[in-house]
Structures are given as C-alpha cells and as structure tokens.
Amino acid sequence: MVIQTEYLIDQKGKKKSVVLPIRNYVKLLEHLEDMEDALDLKKAKKDAKDFIDFGKFTAKLKKQGCIQ
C-alpha cells in the first residue's frame, strides 16, 4: 500500500502532524486490525490446551440449546 502523506509543520519547519486521505486512513486501520487478529490467533494457539473442530463445537452448542 502506497500512502501519500502531507505533513503539518511548526514555525521552525519541524514535522508535527500527518495528513492523509481518509481512504488511506481506513485502509491503515484495517491493516492494523488484521495484524492484531493475527497476533491474537498466534497467542491463542500457543496458550491453548486444545482446540475442537467447528462442527463439534456447533453440535455441542445445539445440544445445550444455545443455538438452533
């Protein structure tokens, strides 16, 4: 993703803020969320005792009356 940015500078020419198109801002947020999700999954796999198959999980919820 190429992000074209503009900077707001102070009287001394020091960069103080970044201005970017809202479209790029939204893409940047989505990318960060994807990265967080990937890190959460990695941690869950590392910390988990065991996983169950999705089909078994939904069957268990149906049996408990949690879903139809």
PyMOL Python script that loads the backbone (N, CA, C, O; Angstrom):
from pymol import cmd

cmd.read_pdbstr("""\
ATOM      1  N   MET A   1       0.852  -1.171   0.000  1.00  0.00           N
ATOM      2  CA  MET A   1       0.000   0.000   0.000  1.00  0.00           C
ATOM      3  C   MET A   1       0.900   1.237   0.000  1.00  0.00           C
ATOM      4  O   MET A   1       1.734   1.407   0.890  1.00  0.00           O
ATOM      5  N   VAL A   2       0.730   2.073  -0.976  1.00  0.00           N
ATOM      6  CA  VAL A   2       1.470   3.327  -1.055  1.00  0.00           C
ATOM      7  C   VAL A   2       0.606   4.423  -0.442  1.00  0.00           C
ATOM      8  O   VAL A   2      -0.526   4.656  -0.867  1.00  0.00           O
ATOM      9  N   ILE A   3       1.155   5.078   0.551  1.00  0.00           N
ATOM     10  CA  ILE A   3       0.409   6.135   1.228  1.00  0.00           C
ATOM     11  C   ILE A   3       1.084   7.468   0.939  1.00  0.00           C
ATOM     12  O   ILE A   3       2.241   7.690   1.297  1.00  0.00           O
ATOM     13  N   GLN A   4       0.347   8.335   0.294  1.00  0.00           N
ATOM     14  CA  GLN A   4       0.852   9.679   0.028  1.00  0.00           C
ATOM     15  C   GLN A   4       0.479  10.545   1.221  1.00  0.00           C
ATOM     16  O   GLN A   4      -0.697  10.683   1.557  1.00  0.00           O
ATOM     17  N   THR A   5       1.481  11.122   1.850  1.00  0.00           N
ATOM     18  CA  THR A   5       1.227  11.885   3.066  1.00  0.00           C
ATOM     19  C   THR A   5       1.650  13.337   2.905  1.00  0.00           C
ATOM     20  O   THR A   5       2.503  13.682   2.087  1.00  0.00           O
ATOM     21  N   GLU A   6       1.029  14.152   3.702  1.00  0.00           N
ATOM     22  CA  GLU A   6       1.408  15.556   3.835  1.00  0.00           C
ATOM     23  C   GLU A   6       1.677  15.781   5.315  1.00  0.00           C
ATOM     24  O   GLU A   6       1.103  15.108   6.171  1.00  0.00           O
ATOM     25  N   TYR A   7       2.533  16.710   5.601  1.00  0.00           N
ATOM     26  CA  TYR A   7       2.881  17.000   6.981  1.00  0.00           C
ATOM     27  C   TYR A   7       2.498  18.427   7.341  1.00  0.00           C
ATOM     28  O   TYR A   7       2.585  19.338   6.519  1.00  0.00           O
ATOM     29  N   LEU A   8       2.078  18.599   8.569  1.00  0.00           N
ATOM     30  CA  LEU A   8       1.899  19.934   9.131  1.00  0.00           C
ATOM     31  C   LEU A   8       3.164  20.227   9.923  1.00  0.00           C
ATOM     32  O   LEU A   8       3.614  19.400  10.716  1.00  0.00           O
ATOM     33  N   ILE A   9       3.722  21.381   9.712  1.00  0.00           N
ATOM     34  CA  ILE A   9       4.977  21.716  10.377  1.00  0.00           C
ATOM     35  C   ILE A   9       4.798  22.971  11.234  1.00  0.00           C
ATOM     36  O   ILE A   9       3.895  23.780  11.017  1.00  0.00           O
ATOM     37  N   ASP A  10       5.690  23.099  12.208  1.00  0.00           N
ATOM     38  CA  ASP A  10       5.641  24.296  13.049  1.00  0.00           C
ATOM     39  C   ASP A  10       6.461  25.421  12.405  1.00  0.00           C
ATOM     40  O   ASP A  10       6.937  25.280  11.279  1.00  0.00           O
ATOM     41  N   GLN A  11       6.620  26.524  13.118  1.00  0.00           N
ATOM     42  CA  GLN A  11       7.329  27.685  12.575  1.00  0.00           C
ATOM     43  C   GLN A  11       8.799  27.387  12.276  1.00  0.00           C
ATOM     44  O   GLN A  11       9.420  28.061  11.454  1.00  0.00           O
ATOM     45  N   LYS A  12       9.346  26.384  12.943  1.00  0.00           N
ATOM     46  CA  LYS A  12      10.757  26.026  12.738  1.00  0.00           C
ATOM     47  C   LYS A  12      10.931  24.976  11.645  1.00  0.00           C
ATOM     48  O   LYS A  12      12.054  24.569  11.346  1.00  0.00           O
ATOM     49  N   GLY A  13       9.814  24.535  11.044  1.00  0.00           N
ATOM     50  CA  GLY A  13       9.889  23.529   9.983  1.00  0.00           C
ATOM     51  C   GLY A  13       9.898  22.097  10.490  1.00  0.00           C
ATOM     52  O   GLY A  13      10.119  21.166   9.715  1.00  0.00           O
ATOM     53  N   LYS A  14       9.658  21.912  11.786  1.00  0.00           N
ATOM     54  CA  LYS A  14       9.639  20.571  12.371  1.00  0.00           C
ATOM     55  C   LYS A  14       8.273  19.937  12.129  1.00  0.00           C
ATOM     56  O   LYS A  14       7.239  20.564  12.361  1.00  0.00           O
ATOM     57  N   LYS A  15       8.277  18.681  11.656  1.00  0.00           N
ATOM     58  CA  LYS A  15       7.020  17.978  11.399  1.00  0.00           C
ATOM     59  C   LYS A  15       6.277  17.754  12.712  1.00  0.00           C
ATOM     60  O   LYS A  15       6.854  17.282  13.692  1.00  0.00           O
ATOM     61  N   LYS A  16       4.982  18.101  12.720  1.00  0.00           N
ATOM     62  CA  LYS A  16       4.163  17.970  13.927  1.00  0.00           C
ATOM     63  C   LYS A  16       2.998  17.002  13.749  1.00  0.00           C
ATOM     64  O   LYS A  16       2.602  16.333  14.704  1.00  0.00           O
ATOM     65  N   SER A  17       2.447  16.919  12.543  1.00  0.00           N
ATOM     66  CA  SER A  17       1.276  16.075  12.292  1.00  0.00           C
ATOM     67  C   SER A  17       1.339  15.533  10.871  1.00  0.00           C
ATOM     68  O   SER A  17       2.059  16.047  10.016  1.00  0.00           O
ATOM     69  N   VAL A  18       0.562  14.478  10.648  1.00  0.00           N
ATOM     70  CA  VAL A  18       0.466  13.865   9.327  1.00  0.00           C
ATOM     71  C   VAL A  18      -0.957  14.032   8.821  1.00  0.00           C
ATOM     72  O   VAL A  18      -1.915  13.869   9.577  1.00  0.00           O
ATOM     73  N   VAL A  19      -1.092  14.355   7.549  1.00  0.00           N
ATOM     74  CA  VAL A  19      -2.398  14.463   6.902  1.00  0.00           C
ATOM     75  C   VAL A  19      -2.414  13.441   5.776  1.00  0.00           C
ATOM     76  O   VAL A  19      -1.525  13.433   4.925  1.00  0.00           O
ATOM     77  N   LEU A  20      -3.425  12.580   5.773  1.00  0.00           N
ATOM     78  CA  LEU A  20      -3.557  11.620   4.687  1.00  0.00           C
ATOM     79  C   LEU A  20      -5.022  11.458   4.324  1.00  0.00           C
ATOM     80  O   LEU A  20      -5.900  11.731   5.143  1.00  0.00           O
ATOM     81  N   PRO A  21      -5.294  11.015   3.103  1.00  0.00           N
ATOM     82  CA  PRO A  21      -6.685  10.843   2.679  1.00  0.00           C
ATOM     83  C   PRO A  21      -7.416   9.833   3.571  1.00  0.00           C
ATOM     84  O   PRO A  21      -6.825   8.859   4.036  1.00  0.00           O
ATOM     85  N   ILE A  22      -8.705  10.080   3.801  1.00  0.00           N
ATOM     86  CA  ILE A  22      -9.496   9.210   4.676  1.00  0.00           C
ATOM     87  C   ILE A  22      -9.473   7.775   4.180  1.00  0.00           C
ATOM     88  O   ILE A  22      -9.458   6.844   4.986  1.00  0.00           O
ATOM     89  N   ARG A  23      -9.470   7.579   2.865  1.00  0.00           N
ATOM     90  CA  ARG A  23      -9.426   6.235   2.282  1.00  0.00           C
ATOM     91  C   ARG A  23      -8.165   5.497   2.761  1.00  0.00           C
ATOM     92  O   ARG A  23      -8.232   4.324   3.131  1.00  0.00           O
ATOM     93  N   ASN A  24      -7.031   6.183   2.752  1.00  0.00           N
ATOM     94  CA  ASN A  24      -5.790   5.566   3.214  1.00  0.00           C
ATOM     95  C   ASN A  24      -5.806   5.338   4.720  1.00  0.00           C
ATOM     96  O   ASN A  24      -5.264   4.347   5.209  1.00  0.00           O
ATOM     97  N   TYR A  25      -6.426   6.255   5.452  1.00  0.00           N
ATOM     98  CA  TYR A  25      -6.543   6.102   6.899  1.00  0.00           C
ATOM     99  C   TYR A  25      -7.354   4.853   7.243  1.00  0.00           C
ATOM    100  O   TYR A  25      -6.971   4.087   8.126  1.00  0.00           O
ATOM    101  N   VAL A  26      -8.466   4.650   6.551  1.00  0.00           N
ATOM    102  CA  VAL A  26      -9.315   3.478   6.788  1.00  0.00           C
ATOM    103  C   VAL A  26      -8.549   2.203   6.451  1.00  0.00           C
ATOM    104  O   VAL A  26      -8.610   1.229   7.202  1.00  0.00           O
ATOM    105  N   LYS A  27      -7.834   2.197   5.338  1.00  0.00           N
ATOM    106  CA  LYS A  27      -7.036   1.023   4.963  1.00  0.00           C
ATOM    107  C   LYS A  27      -5.971   0.733   6.009  1.00  0.00           C
ATOM    108  O   LYS A  27      -5.717  -0.425   6.341  1.00  0.00           O
ATOM    109  N   LEU A  28      -5.355   1.774   6.522  1.00  0.00           N
ATOM    110  CA  LEU A  28      -4.341   1.618   7.553  1.00  0.00           C
ATOM    111  C   LEU A  28      -4.935   1.011   8.820  1.00  0.00           C
ATOM    112  O   LEU A  28      -4.331   0.124   9.422  1.00  0.00           O
ATOM    113  N   LEU A  29      -6.110   1.481   9.229  1.00  0.00           N
ATOM    114  CA  LEU A  29      -6.786   0.909  10.397  1.00  0.00           C
ATOM    115  C   LEU A  29      -7.140  -0.555  10.176  1.00  0.00           C
ATOM    116  O   LEU A  29      -6.961  -1.378  11.073  1.00  0.00           O
ATOM    117  N   GLU A  30      -7.643  -0.886   8.987  1.00  0.00           N
ATOM    118  CA  GLU A  30      -7.990  -2.273   8.675  1.00  0.00           C
ATOM    119  C   GLU A  30      -6.753  -3.155   8.735  1.00  0.00           C
ATOM    120  O   GLU A  30      -6.809  -4.273   9.249  1.00  0.00           O
ATOM    121  N   HIS A  31      -5.646  -2.663   8.216  1.00  0.00           N
ATOM    122  CA  HIS A  31      -4.398  -3.427   8.243  1.00  0.00           C
ATOM    123  C   HIS A  31      -3.945  -3.668   9.684  1.00  0.00           C
ATOM    124  O   HIS A  31      -3.516  -4.770  10.025  1.00  0.00           O
ATOM    125  N   LEU A  32      -4.039  -2.650  10.519  1.00  0.00           N
ATOM    126  CA  LEU A  32      -3.676  -2.803  11.926  1.00  0.00           C
ATOM    127  C   LEU A  32      -4.572  -3.819  12.630  1.00  0.00           C
ATOM    128  O   LEU A  32      -4.092  -4.621  13.431  1.00  0.00           O
ATOM    129  N   GLU A  33      -5.865  -3.786  12.334  1.00  0.00           N
ATOM    130  CA  GLU A  33      -6.791  -4.748  12.935  1.00  0.00           C
ATOM    131  C   GLU A  33      -6.447  -6.168  12.500  1.00  0.00           C
ATOM    132  O   GLU A  33      -6.494  -7.095  13.308  1.00  0.00           O
ATOM    133  N   ASP A  34      -6.103  -6.342  11.224  1.00  0.00           N
ATOM    134  CA  ASP A  34      -5.702  -7.663  10.732  1.00  0.00           C
ATOM    135  C   ASP A  34      -4.443  -8.147  11.448  1.00  0.00           C
ATOM    136  O   ASP A  34      -4.341  -9.320  11.805  1.00  0.00           O
ATOM    137  N   MET A  35      -3.499  -7.252  11.654  1.00  0.00           N
ATOM    138  CA  MET A  35      -2.264  -7.613  12.358  1.00  0.00           C
ATOM    139  C   MET A  35      -2.566  -8.015  13.806  1.00  0.00           C
ATOM    140  O   MET A  35      -2.010  -8.991  14.310  1.00  0.00           O
ATOM    141  N   GLU A  36      -3.439  -7.265  14.467  1.00  0.00           N
ATOM    142  CA  GLU A  36      -3.821  -7.605  15.840  1.00  0.00           C
ATOM    143  C   GLU A  36      -4.503  -8.966  15.892  1.00  0.00           C
ATOM    144  O   GLU A  36      -4.229  -9.766  16.787  1.00  0.00           O
ATOM    145  N   ASP A  37      -5.393  -9.231  14.933  1.00  0.00           N
ATOM    146  CA  ASP A  37      -6.070 -10.526  14.882  1.00  0.00           C
ATOM    147  C   ASP A  37      -5.067 -11.660  14.706  1.00  0.00           C
ATOM    148  O   ASP A  37      -5.181 -12.699  15.356  1.00  0.00           O
ATOM    149  N   ALA A  38      -4.089 -11.463  13.833  1.00  0.00           N
ATOM    150  CA  ALA A  38      -3.075 -12.491  13.602  1.00  0.00           C
ATOM    151  C   ALA A  38      -2.259 -12.745  14.863  1.00  0.00           C
ATOM    152  O   ALA A  38      -1.947 -13.892  15.183  1.00  0.00           O
ATOM    153  N   LEU A  39      -1.914 -11.683  15.577  1.00  0.00           N
ATOM    154  CA  LEU A  39      -1.168 -11.848  16.827  1.00  0.00           C
ATOM    155  C   LEU A  39      -2.018 -12.534  17.896  1.00  0.00           C
ATOM    156  O   LEU A  39      -1.517 -13.374  18.643  1.00  0.00           O
ATOM    157  N   ASP A  40      -3.302 -12.177  17.971  1.00  0.00           N
ATOM    158  CA  ASP A  40      -4.200 -12.831  18.927  1.00  0.00           C
ATOM    159  C   ASP A  40      -4.327 -14.320  18.631  1.00  0.00           C
ATOM    160  O   ASP A  40      -4.312 -15.138  19.551  1.00  0.00           O
ATOM    161  N   LEU A  41      -4.452 -14.680  17.354  1.00  0.00           N
ATOM    162  CA  LEU A  41      -4.552 -16.088  16.976  1.00  0.00           C
ATOM    163  C   LEU A  41      -3.275 -16.830  17.333  1.00  0.00           C
ATOM    164  O   LEU A  41      -3.325 -17.942  17.857  1.00  0.00           O
ATOM    165  N   LYS A  42      -2.138 -16.224  17.053  1.00  0.00           N
ATOM    166  CA  LYS A  42      -0.855 -16.853  17.377  1.00  0.00           C
ATOM    167  C   LYS A  42      -0.752 -17.118  18.878  1.00  0.00           C
ATOM    168  O   LYS A  42      -0.320 -18.193  19.295  1.00  0.00           O
ATOM    169  N   LYS A  43      -1.151 -16.130  19.689  1.00  0.00           N
ATOM    170  CA  LYS A  43      -1.107 -16.295  21.145  1.00  0.00           C
ATOM    171  C   LYS A  43      -2.095 -17.364  21.605  1.00  0.00           C
ATOM    172  O   LYS A  43      -1.777 -18.171  22.478  1.00  0.00           O
ATOM    173  N   ALA A  44      -3.289 -17.369  21.019  1.00  0.00           N
ATOM    174  CA  ALA A  44      -4.299 -18.361  21.402  1.00  0.00           C
ATOM    175  C   ALA A  44      -3.808 -19.767  21.102  1.00  0.00           C
ATOM    176  O   ALA A  44      -4.001 -20.679  21.906  1.00  0.00           O
ATOM    177  N   LYS A  45      -3.178 -19.948  19.955  1.00  0.00           N
ATOM    178  CA  LYS A  45      -2.651 -21.270  19.605  1.00  0.00           C
ATOM    179  C   LYS A  45      -1.549 -21.686  20.560  1.00  0.00           C
ATOM    180  O   LYS A  45      -1.449 -22.857  20.928  1.00  0.00           O
ATOM    181  N   LYS A  46      -0.719 -20.730  20.961  1.00  0.00           N
ATOM    182  CA  LYS A  46       0.383 -21.029  21.874  1.00  0.00           C
ATOM    183  C   LYS A  46      -0.132 -21.378  23.266  1.00  0.00           C
ATOM    184  O   LYS A  46       0.368 -22.308  23.899  1.00  0.00           O
ATOM    185  N   ASP A  47      -1.130 -20.637  23.745  1.00  0.00           N
ATOM    186  CA  ASP A  47      -1.622 -20.793  25.112  1.00  0.00           C
ATOM    187  C   ASP A  47      -2.693 -21.866  25.272  1.00  0.00           C
ATOM    188  O   ASP A  47      -2.948 -22.325  26.385  1.00  0.00           O
ATOM    189  N   ALA A  48      -3.317 -22.266  24.179  1.00  0.00           N
ATOM    190  CA  ALA A  48      -4.459 -23.182  24.258  1.00  0.00           C
ATOM    191  C   ALA A  48      -4.024 -24.586  24.666  1.00  0.00           C
ATOM    192  O   ALA A  48      -2.957 -25.070  24.288  1.00  0.00           O
ATOM    193  N   LYS A  49      -4.869 -25.201  25.431  1.00  0.00           N
ATOM    194  CA  LYS A  49      -4.635 -26.600  25.801  1.00  0.00           C
ATOM    195  C   LYS A  49      -5.011 -27.502  24.636  1.00  0.00           C
ATOM    196  O   LYS A  49      -4.271 -28.419  24.280  1.00  0.00           O
ATOM    197  N   ASP A  50      -6.172 -27.228  24.048  1.00  0.00           N
ATOM    198  CA  ASP A  50      -6.587 -27.968  22.863  1.00  0.00           C
ATOM    199  C   ASP A  50      -7.701 -27.215  22.154  1.00  0.00           C
ATOM    200  O   ASP A  50      -8.401 -26.400  22.756  1.00  0.00           O
ATOM    201  N   PHE A  51      -7.854 -27.497  20.877  1.00  0.00           N
ATOM    202  CA  PHE A  51      -8.908 -26.910  20.068  1.00  0.00           C
ATOM    203  C   PHE A  51      -9.887 -28.003  19.688  1.00  0.00           C
ATOM    204  O   PHE A  51      -9.518 -29.177  19.640  1.00  0.00           O
ATOM    205  N   ILE A  52     -11.154 -27.627  19.414  1.00  0.00           N
ATOM    206  CA  ILE A  52     -12.110 -28.601  18.904  1.00  0.00           C
ATOM    207  C   ILE A  52     -12.572 -28.148  17.526  1.00  0.00           C
ATOM    208  O   ILE A  52     -12.562 -26.957  17.212  1.00  0.00           O
ATOM    209  N   ASP A  53     -12.968 -29.095  16.726  1.00  0.00           N
ATOM    210  CA  ASP A  53     -13.462 -28.847  15.382  1.00  0.00           C
ATOM    211  C   ASP A  53     -14.706 -27.963  15.451  1.00  0.00           C
ATOM    212  O   ASP A  53     -15.505 -28.091  16.379  1.00  0.00           O
ATOM    213  N   PHE A  54     -14.876 -27.068  14.476  1.00  0.00           N
ATOM    214  CA  PHE A  54     -16.018 -26.155  14.462  1.00  0.00           C
ATOM    215  C   PHE A  54     -17.338 -26.916  14.445  1.00  0.00           C
ATOM    216  O   PHE A  54     -18.285 -26.524  15.127  1.00  0.00           O
ATOM    217  N   GLY A  55     -17.412 -27.997  13.677  1.00  0.00           N
ATOM    218  CA  GLY A  55     -18.631 -28.804  13.616  1.00  0.00           C
ATOM    219  C   GLY A  55     -18.990 -29.390  14.974  1.00  0.00           C
ATOM    220  O   GLY A  55     -20.156 -29.388  15.371  1.00  0.00           O
ATOM    221  N   LYS A  56     -17.989 -29.889  15.681  1.00  0.00           N
ATOM    222  CA  LYS A  56     -18.218 -30.432  17.026  1.00  0.00           C
ATOM    223  C   LYS A  56     -18.644 -29.322  17.992  1.00  0.00           C
ATOM    224  O   LYS A  56     -19.496 -29.525  18.857  1.00  0.00           O
ATOM    225  N   PHE A  57     -18.039 -28.160  17.827  1.00  0.00           N
ATOM    226  CA  PHE A  57     -18.372 -27.021  18.681  1.00  0.00           C
ATOM    227  C   PHE A  57     -19.828 -26.610  18.500  1.00  0.00           C
ATOM    228  O   PHE A  57     -20.547 -26.421  19.482  1.00  0.00           O
ATOM    229  N   THR A  58     -20.269 -26.469  17.240  1.00  0.00           N
ATOM    230  CA  THR A  58     -21.658 -26.067  16.998  1.00  0.00           C
ATOM    231  C   THR A  58     -22.631 -27.158  17.424  1.00  0.00           C
ATOM    232  O   THR A  58     -23.719 -26.858  17.916  1.00  0.00           O
ATOM    233  N   ALA A  59     -22.252 -28.421  17.241  1.00  0.00           N
ATOM    234  CA  ALA A  59     -23.109 -29.520  17.693  1.00  0.00           C
ATOM    235  C   ALA A  59     -23.288 -29.463  19.211  1.00  0.00           C
ATOM    236  O   ALA A  59     -24.381 -29.697  19.727  1.00  0.00           O
ATOM    237  N   LYS A  60     -22.215 -29.154  19.907  1.00  0.00           N
ATOM    238  CA  LYS A  60     -22.276 -29.043  21.367  1.00  0.00           C
ATOM    239  C   LYS A  60     -23.197 -27.891  21.779  1.00  0.00           C
ATOM    240  O   LYS A  60     -23.992 -28.034  22.709  1.00  0.00           O
ATOM    241  N   LEU A  61     -23.091 -26.746  21.088  1.00  0.00           N
ATOM    242  CA  LEU A  61     -23.956 -25.609  21.397  1.00  0.00           C
ATOM    243  C   LEU A  61     -25.419 -25.929  21.113  1.00  0.00           C
ATOM    244  O   LEU A  61     -26.301 -25.522  21.870  1.00  0.00           O
ATOM    245  N   LYS A  62     -25.681 -26.652  20.032  1.00  0.00           N
ATOM    246  CA  LYS A  62     -27.056 -27.056  19.713  1.00  0.00           C
ATOM    247  C   LYS A  62     -27.603 -27.972  20.795  1.00  0.00           C
ATOM    248  O   LYS A  62     -28.747 -27.827  21.224  1.00  0.00           O
ATOM    249  N   LYS A  63     -26.790 -28.906  21.230  1.00  0.00           N
ATOM    250  CA  LYS A  63     -27.210 -29.853  22.267  1.00  0.00           C
ATOM    251  C   LYS A  63     -27.529 -29.120  23.574  1.00  0.00           C
ATOM    252  O   LYS A  63     -28.436 -29.514  24.308  1.00  0.00           O
ATOM    253  N   GLN A  64     -26.783 -28.059  23.855  1.00  0.00           N
ATOM    254  CA  GLN A  64     -27.000 -27.274  25.070  1.00  0.00           C
ATOM    255  C   GLN A  64     -28.146 -26.274  24.911  1.00  0.00           C
ATOM    256  O   GLN A  64     -28.535 -25.613  25.874  1.00  0.00           O
ATOM    257  N   GLY A  65     -28.685 -26.165  23.696  1.00  0.00           N
ATOM    258  CA  GLY A  65     -29.783 -25.246  23.446  1.00  0.00           C
ATOM    259  C   GLY A  65     -29.357 -23.799  23.260  1.00  0.00           C
ATOM    260  O   GLY A  65     -30.191 -22.895  23.303  1.00  0.00           O
ATOM    261  N   CYS A  66     -28.081 -23.577  23.057  1.00  0.00           N
ATOM    262  CA  CYS A  66     -27.579 -22.211  22.875  1.00  0.00           C
ATOM    263  C   CYS A  66     -27.847 -21.679  21.470  1.00  0.00           C
ATOM    264  O   CYS A  66     -28.023 -20.476  21.278  1.00  0.00           O
ATOM    265  N   ILE A  67     -27.878 -22.578  20.494  1.00  0.00           N
ATOM    266  CA  ILE A  67     -28.166 -22.198  19.110  1.00  0.00           C
ATOM    267  C   ILE A  67     -29.117 -23.217  18.514  1.00  0.00           C
ATOM    268  O   ILE A  67     -29.331 -24.294  19.070  1.00  0.00           O
ATOM    269  N   GLN A  68     -29.689 -22.853  17.361  1.00  0.00           N
ATOM    270  CA  GLN A  68     -30.614 -23.782  16.706  1.00  0.00           C
ATOM    271  C   GLN A  68     -29.942 -24.471  15.557  1.00  0.00           C
ATOM    272  O   GLN A  68     -30.562 -25.292  14.881  1.00  0.00           O
TER     273      GLN A  68
END
""", "prot")
cmd.dss("prot")
cmd.show_as("cartoon", "prot")
cmd.util.cbc("prot")
cmd.orient("prot")
